[in-house]
Amino acid sequence: MKKEYNSKAVDLGGLLKQMLKKISLQLNDPPFNFMIHTSPLHGDESELAY
């Protein structure tokens, strides 16, 4: 299972790199920050900050 997870992470990393490269090329290398925001997998909605 761990090997499958690592394989998916590598695939996702490659896809993210490709996507960011295309954005950069199409928008003439704009200054931007990319942030991945995640929320807890477990817990109720009352614990969320928003």
Backbone bond lengths (Angstrom), bond angles and torsions (degrees), N, CA, C in turn:
res aa  C-N    CA-C-N  psi(-1)  N-CA   C-N-CA  omega(-1)  CA-C   N-CA-C  phi
1 M - - - 1.451 - - 1.532 110.51 -
2 K 1.332 117.13 -39.64 1.464 119.92 -179.42 1.526 110.70 -63.50
3 K 1.331 116.33 -37.56 1.460 120.21 179.58 1.534 110.45 -64.56
4 E 1.337 116.30 -39.98 1.467 120.85 178.11 1.526 110.18 -64.20
5 Y 1.333 117.18 -41.32 1.464 121.91 178.74 1.526 110.20 -62.17
6 N 1.322 117.23 -45.15 1.470 121.01 179.32 1.522 111.20 -62.08
7 S 1.323 116.74 -39.72 1.456 121.05 179.13 1.526 110.85 -63.43
8 K 1.323 116.92 -42.06 1.467 120.73 179.04 1.526 110.86 -67.69
9 A 1.323 117.27 -36.37 1.466 120.91 178.83 1.526 110.25 -66.00
10 V 1.323 116.88 -39.98 1.466 120.92 178.14 1.527 109.65 -65.26
11 D 1.340 117.03 -43.28 1.467 120.86 177.98 1.522 110.87 -61.25
12 L 1.323 117.04 -43.66 1.458 121.36 179.87 1.526 110.73 -65.54
13 G 1.316 116.66 -39.99 1.464 120.71 178.04 1.519 111.79 -62.48
14 G 1.320 116.64 -41.73 1.461 120.79 177.97 1.518 111.92 -65.39
15 L 1.327 116.11 -40.32 1.461 120.69 178.12 1.525 111.17 -64.86
16 L 1.330 116.80 -42.73 1.462 121.19 178.70 1.530 110.74 -62.51
17 K 1.326 116.25 -43.29 1.467 120.56 179.09 1.526 110.94 -61.38
18 Q 1.336 116.26 -43.70 1.461 121.35 178.57 1.526 111.12 -62.06
19 M 1.324 116.54 -45.30 1.456 121.48 -178.45 1.527 111.40 -62.80
20 L 1.329 117.02 -45.89 1.464 120.38 -179.15 1.529 111.55 -66.56
21 K 1.326 116.32 -34.94 1.465 120.10 177.42 1.529 110.64 -65.45
22 K 1.340 117.05 -41.46 1.464 120.78 179.14 1.523 111.41 -66.84
23 I 1.324 116.99 -40.43 1.470 120.43 177.03 1.523 109.55 -60.61
24 S 1.306 115.98 -45.47 1.462 121.14 -178.97 1.528 111.36 -61.06
25 L 1.328 116.99 -43.88 1.466 120.53 -179.86 1.529 111.75 -67.20
26 Q 1.321 117.25 -45.24 1.469 120.97 -176.16 1.523 112.66 -69.15
27 L 1.314 117.05 -31.76 1.466 120.64 -176.90 1.527 112.78 -101.76
28 N 1.337 116.20 16.13 1.464 122.16 176.73 1.530 112.38 60.05
29 D 1.316 115.38 50.22 1.469 123.67 175.13 1.538 113.33 53.72
30 P 1.336 117.54 60.42 1.468 119.99 -178.45 1.529 111.30 -74.94
31 P 1.318 116.97 152.72 1.469 118.96 172.88 1.528 108.28 -76.93
32 F 1.311 117.24 122.43 1.458 120.16 177.54 1.519 109.78 -153.11
33 N 1.308 115.13 158.43 1.455 122.66 174.19 1.516 107.69 -114.50
34 F 1.313 116.83 137.82 1.455 121.33 177.55 1.515 107.30 -110.69
35 M 1.318 116.68 125.01 1.459 120.74 -177.37 1.522 109.21 -125.98
36 I 1.306 116.19 133.02 1.460 121.24 174.73 1.517 107.00 -100.93
37 H 1.328 115.77 119.63 1.463 120.89 -179.02 1.520 108.08 -109.31
38 T 1.308 116.08 122.82 1.460 119.95 178.49 1.516 109.67 -119.14
39 S 1.306 115.31 158.83 1.458 120.27 176.21 1.523 108.23 -119.20
40 P 1.312 117.55 162.29 1.464 120.43 179.87 1.531 111.08 -60.23
41 L 1.320 116.27 144.25 1.457 120.47 178.54 1.522 111.96 -76.02
42 H 1.312 116.52 -30.68 1.459 120.30 -176.48 1.520 109.72 -121.45
43 G 1.298 116.12 152.96 1.457 120.90 -179.74 1.514 109.39 120.41
44 D 1.291 115.41 164.77 1.460 117.61 -179.48 1.525 110.74 -93.77
45 E 1.301 115.71 167.83 1.462 121.14 -174.61 1.518 113.25 -67.37
46 S 1.330 118.26 -19.78 1.462 120.04 -179.13 1.527 111.80 -68.97
47 E 1.332 117.46 -16.63 1.462 121.38 179.96 1.531 112.10 -82.10
48 L 1.330 117.53 -12.66 1.458 120.69 -178.37 1.518 110.82 -72.19
49 A 1.308 115.83 147.11 1.463 120.93 -177.44 1.522 112.21 -77.73
50 Y 1.287 118.14 -13.04 1.464 121.08 -178.24 1.500 111.54 -129.93
